[in-house]
Amino acid sequence: MSNMFLVGEILKNSRERKNIKLEKVAKDLNISSSLLKCIEDNEIPDHLNKVYLVGYVRTYSDYLELDSNEIVLQFKNKNQF
């Protein structure tokens, strides 16, 4: 996994390579597509508890069969929590 890419870009690129629509991910994971879009765009919603956000990132990366531990570590480091 390259540190040159932000976590959102890694998730989005992986999803697109697998030809999965964001709406399908949202339905499969029961996470709103608007929240998934925020994650892919590397935008942290102010109203969302960081613990939940980390959980969503982990769930999304697991869904895409990525190394969720590495993704979460990068996400925490980039967002300083």
C-alpha positions in Angstrom: 0.0 0.0 0.0 1.5 3.3 -1.0 1.6 6.2 1.5 1.4 8.5 -1.5 -2.4 7.9 -1.7 -4.9 9.0 0.9 -7.1 6.3 2.4 -10.1 7.5 0.6 -8.3 7.3 -2.8 -7.2 3.8 -2.0 -10.7 2.7 -1.2 -12.3 4.4 -4.2 -9.7 3.1 -6.6 -10.1 -0.5 -5.2 -13.9 -0.2 -5.5 -13.7 1.1 -9.1 -11.2 -1.6 -10.1 -13.7 -4.2 -8.9 -16.5 -2.4 -10.8 -18.6 -2.0 -7.7 -21.0 0.9 -7.5 -21.0 3.0 -4.4 -24.7 2.4 -3.9 -24.1 -1.4 -3.8 -21.4 -1.0 -1.1 -23.8 1.3 0.9 -26.6 -1.3 0.6 -24.3 -4.3 1.4 -22.7 -2.6 4.4 -25.8 -0.6 5.6 -23.7 2.6 5.5 -25.1 5.6 3.8 -23.7 6.3 0.3 -23.1 9.9 1.3 -20.9 8.9 4.2 -19.0 6.5 2.0 -18.5 9.3 -0.5 -17.2 11.5 2.3 -14.7 8.8 3.2 -13.6 8.3 -0.4 -13.2 12.1 -0.7 -11.1 12.2 2.4 -13.7 14.5 4.1 -14.3 13.9 7.8 -17.9 14.7 8.9 -17.7 16.9 12.0 -20.9 15.3 13.4 -19.5 11.7 13.4 -17.8 10.2 16.3 -14.2 9.2 15.3 -14.6 5.7 16.8 -17.5 5.0 14.4 -15.7 6.5 11.5 -12.7 4.2 12.1 -15.1 1.3 12.2 -16.7 2.3 8.9 -13.2 2.6 7.3 -12.3 -0.8 8.6 -15.6 -2.4 7.4 -15.3 -0.8 4.0 -11.7 -1.9 3.6 -12.6 -5.5 4.7 -15.5 -5.4 2.1 -13.0 -4.6 -0.6 -10.6 -7.3 0.7 -7.9 -4.8 1.5 -5.5 -4.9 4.5 -7.9 -3.2 7.0 -5.2 -2.9 9.7 -2.9 -1.0 7.3 -5.8 1.1 6.0 -7.0 2.1 9.5 -3.4 2.8 10.6 -2.9 5.2 7.7 -6.3 6.7 8.3 -5.6 7.4 12.0 -2.1 8.7 11.2 -3.4 11.1 8.5 -6.2 12.4 10.6 -4.2 12.5 13.9 -6.3 10.2 16.1 
